[in-house]
Amino acid sequence: MELRDFQVGDRLPTLTKPPVTKTQLVMYSGASGDFNPIHTVEEFAQSVGLGGVIAHGMLTMAFAGQMLTDWIGTAGELGQFQVRFTGMVRPGDIVTCEGVVRERINENERTKLTVSVRAVTDKGVEAVSGTAIAWG
């Protein structure tokens, strides 16, 4: 289905990621340059009251971004993507990303879709909530 076929209320195809691993968090630290020990050092994360290491918020946002770009494909473009970090993701969590079309506007033979986006763990924690605009 192409972007122009989506209507208000339609759900985007979900993306479920495999369980987050501590190795993944170390690799993301290196890739992002975010070496805050709350993401990689269990003892430190516990000492600051987090109960253990947590995933980078931007990693969870990247999962949601992957869902969006998988949905948009090569025929459309992502015009805007913004989120709020609303909960924590921990090693072992399975993150599912989902979206819903909230607005559809036809402009100059193109379709502009505004979607709400969120990422939720298998424990029911909403980790990311936001919006995106896609053009098709």
C-alpha positions as CSV (number, residue, x, y, z in Angstrom):
1,M,0.0,0.0,0.0
2,E,1.3,3.4,-0.9
3,L,1.3,6.4,1.4
4,R,-1.5,8.1,-0.5
5,D,-3.7,5.1,0.2
6,F,-3.6,5.8,4.0
7,Q,-6.6,7.6,5.6
8,V,-7.1,9.2,9.0
9,G,-7.3,6.5,11.7
10,D,-5.3,3.9,9.7
11,R,-2.5,2.2,11.7
12,L,1.0,1.9,10.4
13,P,2.7,-1.5,10.2
14,T,4.2,-2.1,13.7
15,L,7.9,-2.9,14.2
16,T,8.9,-5.1,17.1
17,K,12.6,-5.2,17.9
18,P,14.4,-8.2,19.6
19,P,15.2,-7.8,23.3
20,V,17.6,-5.0,24.0
21,T,21.0,-6.2,25.1
22,K,23.8,-4.7,27.2
23,T,26.1,-5.3,24.2
24,Q,23.8,-3.2,22.1
25,L,23.9,-0.4,24.6
26,V,27.8,-0.4,24.6
27,M,27.8,-0.4,20.8
28,Y,25.3,2.5,20.7
29,S,27.4,4.4,23.3
30,G,30.3,4.2,20.8
31,A,28.2,5.0,17.8
32,S,26.5,8.0,19.4
33,G,29.3,9.3,21.6
34,D,27.0,9.1,24.6
35,F,29.2,7.4,27.3
36,N,27.0,8.2,30.3
37,P,27.6,5.2,32.6
38,I,23.8,4.9,33.3
39,H,23.7,3.1,30.0
40,T,26.5,0.6,30.5
41,V,27.6,0.3,34.1
42,E,25.1,-1.6,36.3
43,E,26.6,-0.5,39.6
44,F,26.6,3.2,38.6
45,A,23.1,3.1,37.3
46,Q,21.9,1.5,40.6
47,S,23.8,4.1,42.7
48,V,21.9,7.0,41.1
49,G,18.6,5.3,41.7
50,L,17.7,3.9,38.3
51,G,17.6,0.3,39.5
52,G,20.0,-0.8,36.7
53,V,21.2,0.4,33.3
54,I,18.7,1.9,30.9
55,A,18.8,2.2,27.1
56,H,19.6,5.6,25.5
57,G,16.4,7.5,24.7
58,M,17.8,8.2,21.2
59,L,18.2,4.4,20.6
60,T,14.5,4.0,21.3
61,M,13.7,7.0,19.0
62,A,15.8,5.3,16.3
63,F,13.6,2.2,16.6
64,A,10.6,4.4,16.0
65,G,12.4,6.0,13.1
66,Q,13.1,2.6,11.6
67,M,9.4,1.9,11.7
68,L,8.6,5.1,9.9
69,T,11.2,4.7,7.2
70,D,10.1,1.1,6.7
71,W,6.6,2.3,6.2
72,I,7.5,5.2,4.0
73,G,9.8,3.2,1.8
74,T,11.5,4.7,-1.2
75,A,8.4,6.3,-2.7
76,G,7.9,8.9,0.0
77,E,9.9,11.1,2.4
78,L,10.0,11.8,6.1
79,G,9.5,15.5,6.5
80,Q,9.6,15.8,10.3
81,F,10.0,13.5,13.3
82,Q,9.9,14.6,17.0
83,V,9.4,12.7,20.2
84,R,9.3,13.0,24.0
85,F,11.0,10.4,26.1
86,T,8.3,9.2,28.4
87,G,9.7,6.0,30.0
88,M,12.7,3.8,30.4
89,V,13.8,0.8,28.3
90,R,16.0,-1.8,30.0
91,P,18.1,-4.7,28.8
92,G,15.8,-7.6,28.0
93,D,12.9,-5.3,27.0
94,I,11.2,-6.0,23.7
95,V,10.2,-2.7,22.1
96,T,7.2,-2.4,19.7
97,C,6.8,0.8,17.7
98,E,3.4,1.8,16.3
99,G,1.8,4.7,14.6
100,V,-1.6,6.0,13.6
101,V,-2.5,8.5,10.8
102,R,-4.0,11.6,12.5
103,E,-4.3,14.0,9.5
104,R,-4.2,13.8,5.8
105,I,-3.8,16.7,3.4
106,N,-3.5,16.6,-0.4
107,E,-1.2,19.4,-1.7
108,N,0.0,19.8,-5.3
109,E,-0.5,16.2,-6.2
110,R,1.3,15.0,-3.1
111,T,-0.2,13.6,0.1
112,K,1.0,14.9,3.5
113,L,0.3,12.5,6.4
114,T,0.7,13.5,10.1
115,V,1.1,10.5,12.3
116,S,1.3,9.9,16.0
117,V,4.1,7.5,16.9
118,R,5.0,5.6,20.1
119,A,7.3,2.9,21.3
120,V,6.1,0.6,24.1
121,T,8.0,-2.2,25.9
122,D,6.6,-5.7,26.5
123,K,6.1,-4.6,30.1
124,G,3.7,-1.9,29.0
125,V,6.0,1.1,29.5
126,E,5.6,3.8,26.9
127,A,9.1,4.9,26.2
128,V,8.7,7.3,23.3
129,S,5.7,9.4,22.2
130,G,5.7,11.8,19.3
131,T,4.6,12.9,15.8
132,A,6.0,12.6,12.3
133,I,5.1,14.0,8.9
134,A,5.4,11.9,5.8
135,W,5.0,13.0,2.2
136,G,4.0,10.6,-0.5
